[in-house]
Amino acid sequence: MCPHDSRSHTAALDELFPLFSEKLAQGGRVSFSPKGTSMLPMLRVYGDTVTLKAPPARIKTGTVALFVSKNEDGSNKYILHRLVRQKGEELYFCGDHRREFDPPAERADIVGVVESYVSRGREHTVRELPYRLYSRWMVLTARHRGAALKAQDAKSTFARSQRSVLFIPPRYRRE
């Protein structure tokens, strides 16, 4: 379903999870609009949609997947992030705009994998070269992204603080 389709509606993933699982198990596809900013710049908060298919037998690093994690209170939390590392049976996911990896997941936690997405009004598949290059870059930089985002935050904080302060070099100051 398209987000602008008259048949679309808003519902929590907890409510839709049984339907998603059943549809994907039958070889179908499921589309929804994710919320949050963790997958910026690939997916924006409003209007972008992803289409999931059933997870393949072997999930490659770089794949964006919807998986289930547990909250501290034991309730389910549904996360759409990129697989950035595999260590044995443990799968490590991280959002493209996140500094930290998610807690390790297992293969059984994966609900589906992204097959295509609509961003900024254009449809893209995960087989397109620009997407594959972007995905590879996100995997390669995942370990260093925390430092890069902290530096970016520090730079923008510094820039904001300097807007209100006029810096005059000491040799030009009047005493």
Backbone hydrogen bonds, N-H to C=O, Kabsch-Sander energy under -0.5 kcal/mol:
donor,donor_aa,acceptor,acceptor_aa,energy
5,D,2,C,-1.8
8,S,5,D,-1.6
15,E,12,A,-0.8
16,L,12,A,-1.5
17,F,13,L,-2.1
20,F,16,L,-3.0
21,S,17,F,-2.8
22,E,18,P,-2.1
23,K,19,L,-2.7
24,L,20,F,-2.8
25,A,21,S,-2.3
26,Q,22,E,-1.4
27,G,24,L,-1.7
28,G,23,K,-2.5
30,V,52,L,-1.7
32,F,50,V,-2.0
40,L,37,T,-1.6
42,M,39,M,-0.8
43,L,39,M,-2.1
49,T,118,V,-1.7
50,V,32,F,-2.7
51,T,116,S,-2.9
52,L,30,V,-3.6
52,L,50,V,-0.5
53,K,113,V,-2.3
59,I,57,A,-0.5
60,K,58,R,-0.5
62,G,83,L,-3.2
63,T,60,K,-1.8
65,A,63,T,-0.6
65,A,81,H,-2.7
66,L,112,G,-2.7
67,F,65,A,-0.6
67,F,79,I,-2.6
68,V,109,D,-2.2
69,S,77,K,-2.9
71,N,75,S,-3.1
74,G,71,N,-1.8
77,K,69,S,-2.9
79,I,67,F,-2.7
79,I,77,K,-0.5
81,H,65,A,-1.7
81,H,79,I,-0.7
82,R,94,C,-1.6
83,L,63,T,-3.0
84,V,82,R,-0.6
84,V,92,Y,-2.6
85,R,92,Y,-1.5
87,K,90,E,-2.6
90,E,87,K,-2.0
91,L,105,A,-2.8
92,Y,85,R,-3.1
93,F,91,L,-0.5
94,C,82,R,-2.3
97,H,38,S,-3.3
98,R,95,G,-1.8
102,D,93,F,-3.3
105,A,91,L,-2.8
109,D,106,E,-1.6
110,I,107,R,-1.4
111,V,66,L,-3.0
112,G,66,L,-1.3
113,V,53,K,-2.3
114,V,64,V,-3.0
115,E,51,T,-3.3
116,S,51,T,-1.3
117,Y,124,H,-2.6
118,V,49,T,-2.7
119,S,117,Y,-0.5
119,S,122,R,-2.4
122,R,119,S,-1.9
124,H,117,Y,-3.1
126,V,115,E,-1.9
128,E,125,T,-1.1
132,R,128,E,-2.4
133,L,129,L,-2.6
134,Y,130,P,-2.4
135,S,131,Y,-3.1
136,R,132,R,-2.2
137,W,133,L,-2.3
138,M,134,Y,-2.4
139,V,135,S,-1.9
140,L,136,R,-2.6
141,T,137,W,-2.1
142,A,138,M,-0.5
142,A,139,V,-0.8
144,H,141,T,-0.6
145,R,141,T,-1.2
145,R,142,A,-0.5
148,A,144,H,-2.1
149,L,145,R,-3.2
150,K,146,G,-2.2
151,A,147,A,-2.4
152,Q,148,A,-2.4
153,D,149,L,-2.7
154,A,150,K,-2.7
155,K,151,A,-2.6
156,S,152,Q,-2.4
157,T,153,D,-2.5
158,F,154,A,-2.7
159,A,155,K,-2.5
160,R,156,S,-2.3
161,S,157,T,-2.2
162,Q,158,F,-1.9
163,R,159,A,-0.9
163,R,160,R,-0.5
164,S,160,R,-0.6
165,V,162,Q,-0.6
167,F,165,V,-0.7
168,I,166,L,-0.6
172,Y,169,P,-1.9
173,R,170,P,-1.2
